[in-house]
Amino acid sequence: MSKKKKKDSISGCCVTSLILGIFAILSWGIFFVSLPLSILGILLAEIGIMSGKGGKGMGIAGLILSIVSFAPSLLTLFVFLLVK
């Protein structure tokens, strides 16, 4: 009898944070889109990493992408507010 190996389930929060991080990077010039995406990406990455499920690498990648897109988006917001 062969036993089937139980696969680790991948955290949906990690996958979602990776997707949000990618979209945040692609839209960093549009701060009203990129800022919420990067904030949600950071939060979901932390939740996914701490959950202990699989997909930790995706969570870390989503966290990095979200943090990297957060800074230029915030800078764009400040420039927009100063110019206006």
URWO-V453056 format. One record per residue. N is the residue number from 1. RES is the residue in one letter. SS is DSSP state (H for helix, E for strand, C for the rest). D_CENTER is the distance of its C-alpha to the mean C-alpha in Angstrom with 1 decimal. Layout:
n-><N;N>
res-><RES;RES>
ss-><SS;SS>
d_center-><D_CENTER;D_CENTER>
//
This chain:
n-><1;2;3;4;5;6;7;8;9;10;11;12;13;14;15;16;17;18;19;20;21;22;23;24;25;26;27;28;29;30;31;32;33;34;35;36;37;38;39;40;41;42;43;44;45;46;47;48;49;50;51;52;53;54;55;56;57;58;59;60;61;62;63;64;65;66;67;68;69;70;71;72;73;74;75;76;77;78;79;80;81;82;83;84>
res-><M;S;K;K;K;K;K;D;S;I;S;G;C;C;V;T;S;L;I;L;G;I;F;A;I;L;S;W;G;I;F;F;V;S;L;P;L;S;I;L;G;I;L;L;A;E;I;G;I;M;S;G;K;G;G;K;G;M;G;I;A;G;L;I;L;S;I;V;S;F;A;P;S;L;L;T;L;F;V;F;L;L;V;K>
ss-><C;C;C;C;C;C;C;C;C;E;C;H;H;H;H;H;H;H;H;H;H;H;H;H;H;H;C;C;C;C;H;H;H;H;H;H;H;H;H;H;H;H;H;H;H;H;H;H;H;H;H;C;C;E;C;H;H;H;H;H;H;H;H;H;H;H;H;H;H;H;H;H;H;H;H;H;H;H;H;H;H;H;H;C>
d_center-><42.4;39.0;36.2;32.9;30.0;27.4;24.0;21.0;18.9;15.3;13.0;11.7;8.9;7.7;8.4;6.9;3.3;4.7;6.5;4.8;3.8;7.4;8.8;8.0;9.7;12.4;13.2;13.2;16.9;16.7;15.5;16.0;13.5;10.9;11.2;10.4;7.4;6.0;7.7;6.6;2.8;5.0;7.6;6.6;5.7;9.0;10.7;10.2;11.4;14.2;15.3;17.1;16.6;15.9;12.8;12.2;11.8;9.0;7.2;8.4;7.5;3.7;4.9;7.4;6.2;4.6;7.9;9.9;9.4;10.1;13.5;15.1;14.1;15.8;18.6;19.1;19.4;22.0;23.9;24.0;25.4;27.9;29.2;29.7>
//
